[in-house]
């Protein structure tokens, strides 16, 4: 599949004045059976999952289970499945790739260098993502521009050249206040770690609480001072 700027611009115009629910209804109809949503079970993704599941939209939801998540993250997965009577599909890394990585470099090679960390992310997240996106034309994400300087440079609808897929960020322009209000109003299950200073939650060894005044993404791979703080899922 290929796209052009005109298609992206038209989609942005159609979606910009719509509510979250309206955006997802439109996308489900526009990309019938060729759309999917990736959830990390964070606040943004829980809001979108609620909008999808409460309306019984035909947008499958998947979760990349790296094998190194916090126990609190798995609890959110359990609570979400129970609340909405659903089964979010988990994608796991290839066990042979994990065995090779651990045998050659050990369990914490990601601390050694940016290259080693990206290798771990590629095995545990990027490769499973490619399987999850296979055959799809539209990938919905929970990206918000407030999350980081890098994400502020993105736009609400984009073409992902690496995965050859259209990406839509339906709450791209939402403020943190809007997000929290939506979560509270709908009593959506959330990760307890958010209350302990974790705005962005990934793998346990690679995530810490943030300090006051730090960006939401600064708790991810905090030892990488020059990194864009991305795992490879949301790069051009």
C-alpha positions in Angstrom: 0.0 0.0 0.0 1.2 3.5 -0.8 -0.3 6.8 0.1 0.2 10.5 -0.7 0.0 13.8 1.1 -3.4 14.6 -0.3 -4.9 11.5 1.3 -3.3 12.3 4.6 -4.4 16.0 4.5 -8.0 14.9 3.7 -8.1 12.5 6.6 -6.7 15.1 9.0 -9.5 17.5 7.9 -12.2 14.9 8.3 -11.0 13.9 11.8 -9.9 17.2 13.4 -13.3 18.4 14.6 -14.6 15.0 15.6 -14.8 13.4 19.0 -12.7 10.4 19.9 -15.7 8.1 19.4 -16.6 9.7 16.1 -13.0 9.4 14.8 -12.9 5.7 15.6 -16.3 5.0 14.1 -15.2 6.7 10.9 -11.9 4.8 10.8 -13.6 1.5 11.5 -15.9 2.1 8.5 -13.2 3.6 6.2 -10.7 0.8 6.8 -13.1 -2.1 7.2 -11.2 -5.2 8.6 -7.9 -3.6 7.7 -7.4 -1.5 10.8 -5.8 -2.3 14.2 -4.9 -0.6 17.4 -1.8 -1.1 19.4 -2.1 -0.7 23.2 0.7 -0.4 25.8 -2.1 -0.3 28.4 -1.0 3.3 29.4 -3.5 6.1 30.0 -3.7 7.2 26.4 -4.2 3.6 25.1 -6.8 2.8 27.8 -8.8 5.8 26.7 -8.8 4.6 23.1 -9.5 1.0 24.1 -12.6 2.2 26.1 -13.9 4.1 23.0 -13.4 1.1 20.8 -14.8 -1.6 23.2 -17.7 0.4 24.6 -19.0 1.0 21.1 -18.2 -2.6 20.0 -16.2 -1.3 17.0 -14.5 -3.7 14.6 -11.0 -2.5 15.5 -8.9 -5.3 17.0 -6.6 -4.4 19.9 -3.2 -5.9 20.4 -0.5 -5.7 23.1 3.2 -6.3 22.6 4.2 -8.6 25.5 8.0 -8.1 25.7 8.2 -10.5 28.7 9.7 -7.8 30.9 6.7 -5.7 31.8 5.8 -4.6 35.3 3.3 -6.8 37.1 1.0 -3.8 37.4 0.8 -3.7 33.6 -0.3 -7.3 33.4 -3.0 -6.5 36.0 -4.3 -3.7 33.8 -4.6 -6.2 30.9 -6.5 -8.5 33.2 -8.9 -5.8 34.4 -9.5 -4.5 30.9 -10.3 -7.9 29.5 -12.7 -8.5 32.5 -14.3 -5.0 32.3 -15.1 -5.1 28.6 -15.5 -8.9 28.3 -12.8 -9.0 25.6 -9.5 -10.7 24.9 -6.8 -8.2 23.8 -4.4 -10.2 21.7 -0.8 -10.4 22.9 2.2 -10.7 20.5 5.4 -12.2 21.9 9.0 -12.0 20.6 10.5 -15.0 18.9 11.9 -17.3 21.5 15.0 -18.2 19.5 15.9 -14.5 19.1 15.5 -14.0 22.9 17.6 -17.1 23.6 20.4 -15.9 21.3 20.4 -12.4 22.8 20.5 -13.6 26.4 23.2 -16.3 25.7 25.4 -13.9 23.8 24.9 -10.6 25.7 23.1 -11.4 28.9 19.7 -10.2 30.3 20.6 -6.5 30.6 22.6 -5.8 27.5 20.4 -2.7 26.8 22.3 -0.8 29.5 25.6 -1.1 27.5 24.8 1.2 24.6 22.1 2.7 22.6 22.8 0.2 19.8 22.3 -2.7 22.3 19.2 -1.2 23.7 17.7 -0.8 20.3 18.6 -4.4 19.4 16.6 -5.6 22.5 13.7 -3.3 21.5 13.8 -4.6 18.0 13.6 -8.2 19.1 11.0 -7.7 21.8 8.8 -5.0 20.2 9.5 -4.2 16.5 9.5 -7.7 15.2 6.3 -8.7 16.9 4.7 -5.4 15.8 5.4 -6.3 12.2 3.5 -9.5 12.6 0.6 -7.6 14.3 0.4 -5.1 11.4 0.6 -7.7 8.6 -2.2 -7.2 6.1 -3.5 -4.0 7.8 -3.9 -0.6 6.1 -4.4 1.6 9.2 -2.6 1.5 12.5 -4.2 3.5 15.4 -2.0 4.6 18.2 -2.2 6.6 21.5 0.5 9.1 20.7 0.0 12.7 22.0 2.2 15.6 20.9 2.6 16.7 24.5 4.5 13.5 25.4 7.9 14.6 24.0 9.7 17.0 21.7 10.1 14.2 19.1 6.3 13.5 19.1 5.5 17.1 18.9 7.0 17.1 15.5 4.6 14.4 14.3 1.1 15.0 12.9 -2.3 13.4 13.7 -2.2 11.3 10.5 1.1 10.0 9.0 2.5 7.5 6.6 4.8 5.0 8.2 7.4 4.1 5.5 9.0 1.4 7.5 5.8 -0.6 8.1 4.1 0.6 4.9 1.0 1.6 6.8 -1.1 4.7 7.5 -0.8 5.7 11.2 -3.6 7.7 12.9 -3.2 9.3 16.4 -6.8 10.1 17.4 -5.9 11.9 20.6 -2.8 13.6 19.3 -4.0 17.1 20.3 -5.4 16.1 23.7 -3.9 17.8 26.8 -3.0 15.8 29.9 -6.0 17.4 31.6 -8.4 16.2 28.8 -7.0 12.7 29.0 -7.4 12.5 32.8 -10.9 13.9 32.6 -11.9 11.3 30.0 -10.4 8.5 32.1 -12.2 9.6 35.3 -15.5 10.3 33.6 -15.6 6.8 32.2 -14.0 5.0 35.2 -11.5 3.3 32.9 -9.0 0.8 34.4 -5.5 2.3 34.7 -2.1 1.3 35.8 -1.4 2.0 39.5 2.1 3.1 38.6 0.7 6.3 37.1 -0.1 7.4 40.6 3.6 6.8 41.6 5.1 9.2 39.0 5.2 6.9 35.9 3.4 8.8 33.1 4.9 6.5 30.4 5.3 2.9 31.3 7.3 0.4 29.3 9.5 -2.6 30.3 10.4 -2.6 34.0 14.2 -2.4 33.7 13.9 0.6 31.3 11.3 2.7 33.0 11.5 5.0 36.1 9.3 7.6 37.7 9.9 11.1 36.4 10.7 14.1 38.5 8.7 17.3 38.6 9.2 19.4 35.5 10.5 16.4 33.4 8.7 15.4 30.2 6.5 12.4 30.2 9.0 10.3 28.2 12.0 11.2 30.3 11.5 8.1 32.5 12.1 5.8 29.5 15.8 4.8 28.9 16.8 7.7 31.2 20.5 6.8 30.9 20.5 7.7 27.2 21.1 11.4 27.4 21.2 11.9 23.6 18.4 9.5 22.6 15.1 10.5 21.1 13.5 8.2 23.8 11.8 5.9 21.3 12.0 2.2 20.9 11.7 2.0 17.2 7.9 1.6 16.9 7.2 5.2 16.1 10.1 6.3 13.9 9.9 7.3 10.2 
